Amino acid sequence: MISKRSGAFSSQKIHTKKNLGQHYLVDVKKLSFMENFISNINNHVIEVGPGTGQLTKYIIKNCAKLLAIEKDIRFISHLNNLFAKEKFHNNAENNCINYDSEDGKNDSENFKDARKLTENAKEDIELFKSSEEKFKVINCDILEIDFNSLPDYILVGNLPYNISALIIAKFIRCINKFKHGVFLIQKEVADKICAKCCDRDYGRISAFVQSVAKAKKILNVPPGCFAPPPKVNSEVIHLEILDDFAESDLMNLDNLDTILRAAFSSPRKTIQNNLSSAFPHLVEKFSDIIIQNNLNMKMRPNQVSVSVYQKMANIFKEEENDKK
Ligand SMILES: C[S@@+](CC[C@H](N)C(=O)[O-])C[C@H]1O[C@@H](n2cnc3c(N)ncnc32)[C@H](O)[C@@H]1O
């Protein structure tokens, strides 16, 4: 149940859905911090998973435009009522279909509905971008949305933990669109994303994210700040796309991913070990790069910086191109 402290749905009890990661942020200080942080970056915002609208209520105060994307249909009319004064022409109540498996539908029905929702969402997003409306909520699965169809606002959210890494991966692959992301996520994931080279937590995800963005932890959020409280600690992170990020780097992300997966396949083994089993034909070239950067092949993968992995990805790309 959502606590009465949240204010939303205070007169009724709403069952939270575990599979949708529904832990609502109810701590006023943390909500105010997020409001201030976000408003200092941009007043055009996309919020993932507004839920009861707790965080939305704070960020909308300083917004010129706020597009919210929520999978759980139960919140759509509530959000429309809550932000009615913000002037919108949302007809979500008419065209929304509840495809949550808890309503007894089978998987194939859910899939069809999800596709329909995504088609509706695309049209609604297009309309919203060019309209005078300030607030719009779309009933859709964020993972089904092509991020290229979203407006180039700042992307924020108290993310459902089970899919936070997937959402961030989609954000990272769309960096020529987004400049900033502010995400409340599980602390363990935040530690991994923000870890620096040589840190214990520095790994594949850190290097992948930091190849395109500055990653910073900005606020610790203990379980008691949520209703219901999660079992783990949480953290707000800020991802800021690097200024000198080039289109060619974006094209090279898949190659970088391939290199990182191999390099970190056994984090306790040396990079010599990990890379030579995955790329026996390239290991000499990789070794040259390592030496040029005053490193050696006996080091562990967490001792190699992002820029060195990027150079390896370039070599891998050249090799792939030569094969064609
Ligand atoms: C952790 S809650 C955050 C709720 C609210 N923003 C807050 O801060 O209190 C996550 C929200 O994301 C929604 N959600 C879960 N999976 C989603 C998905 N795939 N697409 C869109 N929204 C999703 C949940 O229904 C829930 O409202």
The ligand as a Gaussian input file, in Angstrom:
#p B3LYP/6-31G(d) Opt

LIG

0 1
 C       10.170000       3.775000      -8.273000
 S        8.567000       4.192000      -8.867000
 C        8.669000       5.951000      -8.949000
 C        7.345000       6.643000      -8.772000
 C        7.378000       8.162000      -8.597000
 N        8.015000       8.804000      -9.714000
 C        8.080000       8.556000      -7.332000
 O        9.202000       9.048000      -7.414000
 O        7.529000       8.366000      -6.268000
 C        8.720000       3.656000     -10.555000
 C        7.566000       4.045000     -11.457000
 O        7.851000       3.580000     -12.783000
 C        6.702000       2.932000     -13.323000
 N        7.185000       1.940000     -14.293000
 C        7.662000       0.689000     -14.057000
 N        8.069000       0.095000     -15.192000
 C        7.842000       0.994000     -16.178000
 C        8.033000       0.966000     -17.587000
 N        8.549000      -0.107000     -18.191000
 N        7.681000       2.059000     -18.313000
 C        7.161000       3.164000     -17.710000
 N        6.949000       3.242000     -16.379000
 C        7.280000       2.182000     -15.615000
 C        6.016000       2.305000     -12.128000
 O        4.668000       2.011000     -12.369000
 C        6.231000       3.409000     -11.079000
 O        5.220000       4.359000     -11.143000

